[in-house]
Amino acid sequence: MTIERISTNSRMSKIVKHNGTAYFCGQVAKDRNADIHTQVTGMLEKVDELLETAGSSRDRILSATIYLADMAEIGRASCRERV
């Protein structure tokens, strides 16, 4: 079993692949001052780019966790219709 690191710098790798599974974390909004819908949309665009680089796509995601600063935004942040 090999570990493949993609887009690596001195501190971290943007993607790590192991045994056919790609891992990445820490994706945040491009504009943290934008409304929640725009923030989630921008973050998902970055996720799509990473998935493409890893040779995968959203329909193969096993798990994703999204943290919100304000739970009142949950309805506007929903990703269900975007996956």
Residue pairs with C-beta under 8 A, 6 or more apart in sequence:
1 18
1 19
2 18
3 16
3 17
3 18
4 16
4 17
4 18
5 13
5 15
5 16
5 17
6 13
6 14
6 15
6 16
6 17
6 53
6 54
7 13
7 14
7 15
7 53
8 14
14 24
14 50
14 53
15 22
15 23
15 24
15 50
15 53
15 54
16 22
16 23
16 24
17 23
17 54
21 62
22 50
22 51
22 54
22 55
22 56
24 47
24 50
24 54
27 43
27 46
27 47
27 50
28 43
29 38
29 39
29 40
29 42
29 43
30 39
30 42
30 43
30 45
30 46
31 38
31 39
31 42
32 39
34 42
35 76
36 68
36 73
36 76
36 77
37 76
37 77
39 77
40 66
40 77
40 79
40 82
41 82
43 66
44 79
44 82
47 58
47 64
48 57
48 58
51 57
51 58
51 60
51 61
58 83
59 83
61 83
64 79
66 77
66 79
68 74
68 77
